[in-house]
Amino acid sequence: MTARESLHSLLINRRRFLIGSAAAAASAVLAACGGSSTAPTATSAATKAGGATTAGGSTPAAGATPAAQTTGGATPTFAPISTAGSQQVTTSIQNPPQGKPQGNKPSELVLAWGTNQLTTHGIDGQLYLATIAESQLRHIYEPMVKVERDGKTVSPALATAWKRLDDNTMQFTLRQNVQFHNGEEWAADAVKFNIERILDPKSNADGRTTYTVIDRVDVMDKYTVNIHTAKPDPVLLLRMSGFAMNMIAPKWAAAAGNQGIASGTMGYVGTGPYKFKSWSPNQDLVVESNEQYWGGAPPIKNVRMKTIAETATRVAAVRSGEVHVAKDIPPEEVDNFNKSTRQTARAVASNRIPYYVMEVRKPPLDNVKLRQAINYAADIDGIIQSVLLGNGTRVATVLAPWHVGFDPTLKPYSYDVDKAKSLMKEAGFPNGFDVNINYIQGRYMKDKEVAEAIAQELNKAGIRCKPNLNDSSLETQKVLANQLDGMIFASWGNWLFDADNTLYPLFSSDTRATINNGKGESDRAYGNPEFDKLITEARFTLDVQKRNDLYAQAQKIMYDDAAALFMYQLTDIYGVDNWVKWEPRFDEMVWAQDMKWNE
């Protein structure tokens, strides 16, 4: 099996697991009503593909870490497998063997990204809904469960076991003998505090709408909690695997308040493998090993996380040894990296999908025909080849083939300039129209160059683009102030691998109305009542096929509405110094705890 085929297999198997998770609760309903399906009862240790739940399972003793649970790849009878997800996941780069390290062993590991996402909430572990922020903050904070790098295994973290009690309730058994970095004890009241904090609108958590399905949290005993949802939630377990479910110390958080946490005046307190050492806005985040970490102290003791927006500067920093792991190396640098004696380029098919929001509430893109014209005129396939050198896979909307709910029958907009011109004429713009394209640099591979190429292609069709390159912090400020119009850069790495976690937080009218303390944002512009109805029904449906059907209908609506300029699923390319032993994850998580010195 090739590396590409292996990755594809892992992703599709994980998709089967997610479908199995949804179907598990449905089978419990059948059993309760006298149906033939066997109701699964418990899940512990590690949950793998086709093994989301097991009939007759038992809950391990509190604090225990049982052996990993697998099914040998078998699919439960209650988990029908959808044919969606059959599209091949591709990457054009085969990773080379790692070379020998050069020079002296570093005293500190340096990680670099192209965008600073720690700009709105300090380094609060719960309030961001941004992948770079999550990648960095997970050094300090942890959730109750985690998704492993294979993309198909859900393992214990701060919880050691979980089981579904009924359609609307999951019970979690918590890990014992764990302390937050300030000495506070990890226990059930911490779970209740953290979840209720996120559900409180005053927290202004970016991902709050992802969790509004949760109705309440009941503390059953010191190490047991029941999480109740208002309606059945097929992806509740995955919602516990990161972002807003990263656990912070309750007493510290209550004393600091949201403003105190954002300012950093009282430090930052989680349970993770690293402790906070230093950070201030627009400066490096520095952490040091938590030697009392419940999972064992990490091999690399000191870590610095940097933002280097300019691609050439980031590349030079890896070449010089100043940076040991850097995300988003341009594809034309791969051969040079791999011919060097200091570092290699390492690639992986990415879970990230970039796209451009259409500001449908403001002219000129309040006209659906003009939005459709943009999709026909952009020549995304040509840009993938000419700018990304083939390092991207076209998608019809904003879902990847391995996401639950992906519709393989919906094909991307074709490149058709004549069609674009015809639509503009029908819309009353026979001579074309003017539109802003707002973008940043350094967030993903060739983002600036892709934006410029899009503008050039649209200009050929008479769509006169005005390029607006913003610093990422300035772009965020303008988005929050609803100051942007036209086309607005966005991208999304769906960490639940389920359509709900893309369509609801990005395109629902509910999110549009409630985000940013109800003030709205430029990048949450779309709304359609029929679309809302479909995704809301799918959100609370445990029947697998029905969910897929509902999401297929919803995708067709947003496709016809041209809710965005739909683009592609990326390939991520990292520069990795030979001193570091590490292979990249497809979910973009760059964690020092996964790395070792090559010695």
C-alpha positions, 0 to 999 in steps of 0.5 A: 500500500502506498503512503497515499493509499494508507492515508486514504484508508485511515481517513475513510475508516475514521469516517466509518467510526463516526457513522458508527457512533451516530448509529450506536445511539439509534440502535439503543432506541431500537432495542428499547422498542423491542427492535433486534439491534443490540444496544451498545453500553460502554466505551473505554480506552481507545475507540477505533473504526467500527468500534465506537461502542461494544455490546455488553461492554463494562465501565472500568474503575475510576482512574483506570486506563484499560487496554485499547479496544479494537474490533479488528476492523469489523463493522457493527451490524448497527452501523451501515457504511455510506459510500460517501468518502470514496474519493481518493485523498492525494498528496503529490509529495513522498516524504524522504528519509530523515537526515542526520542532525547538524551542529549542537543539540538545540536547548529549545525547540522552536515551532513557527506558523505564518499567522498569529491567531492569539489576538482576541482572547489572550491564550485562554484555552477555551475561547478560540475556534482557530486551528493554529491557536488550538495547536499552540494552546494544547501544549498547556490545556487538554480535553477529556478525549483526544483524536489520535494522529491516525485520524480514526482512534479516539483515546482517553485524556482527562476522561478514561471511559464513556458510555451513552446512557440514552439518546440524550445523555453520555456519562464520562468517568474521569482520570484520577490523581491529576492536578492543574498546574497550580495544584487544583485537583481535576475532578467532576466539578471542573467539567461542569464549570468549563462546559457552563462557562462556554455555554454562557454568552458572556464568555464570548467563546468563538465556538459557543454555537458548536456546544449549544446542544448541551442542556446541562452537566450533572456531577454524579460523584467526584469522578463521574459526570453526565452530559445531557443534550437537549436533543440527540447529538450524534457527535457529542463524544467528538465535541469533547475532543478539543477547542472549547472543551480544553479544561482550565482550572476553575478556581483560577479562572473564577478569580481571574475572570475573562479579562484577567485570563485574556490579559495574562496577569495571572498566568495560564493554568491547564493540565497539559504536558507543558506549563506556561512560561511567558507570552505577551500579545504579538510575542512568542509563546514559551512553555516548559515541561510539566514534569508531573504530567499524568502521561509522563513528562514530554521528551523535549523540555523547552518550547518556543512558538513563533509567528513568521508571516513572510514566507521567505523569512519562514523558509530562511529560518528553517534553513538556518536552524533558527526554527525547527518545525515550520508550517506551510513551506511553498511547494517549489522549496521542497526539492531544495529542502530535501537536498540539504543536510539540515532539514527535510520537507514533509507533506500530508493531505490536509483537513483544511479547506480554504474558501472565500466568504461572499458578503451576501448582505452587501452589494454587489454580492447580494445578487446570487447570479454575480456570486455564481459568476465568480465561481464559474470564472475563478478557474480553481483547477487551473490555480491548483496546478499553476500556483500550488503545483498540484498540491490541492484537491478540488471540492464542490463546497466546504466539506472534504471526502472523509467528512460525515455528510459529504455528498460525492454526487455534487461536482465542483463549479466548472471553469466557464467564462462564457457562463459567467458573462451570461450570468452577469448580463442576466443580473443587469451587469453586462459590462461586469462589476467591481468587487473587493477581495480581502485576504491575508498572507501566511495562513496557508500555503500560497494564500497571497499568490492564490488570491492574486491568481483569483483576481487575475482570472476574475478580471478576465471575465470582467469581474474587476477585483480590488485586492486588499491584503491585510495583516491577519490581526487587522483582518480580524478586527475588520471582520469583527467590526463588520467592515468588509464586503465582497469576497473575504478570505476564510479557511476551516479545518473541521476537527469533528470530521462531521458536516455539522461542524462546518455547516452550522458554525460557518453558514447557519443563520443562528450563528450569524445572529449570535456570534461576536456577542450578537454583533455579527461578523463579516465572515458569517454572512450567509443565511437561508431558511431552508438550508437552516431547516435541513442542517438543524434537523441533521444535527439532531438525527441519529439515523445515518442515512437520513443525516446524509440525505439531509446534508446532501440537500443542504449542500445543494442549496448552498452550492446553488446560492454560491454562498462562497467561492468554493475551492479545494482541500489542501496539502500541508507541507512542513519544514522539519529540522533533522534534529527533530523526529516527527511526522505531520498530522493531517489535522494540522496539530503541531504538538511538541509532546509528539516530538523527540530529539533525533539523537 
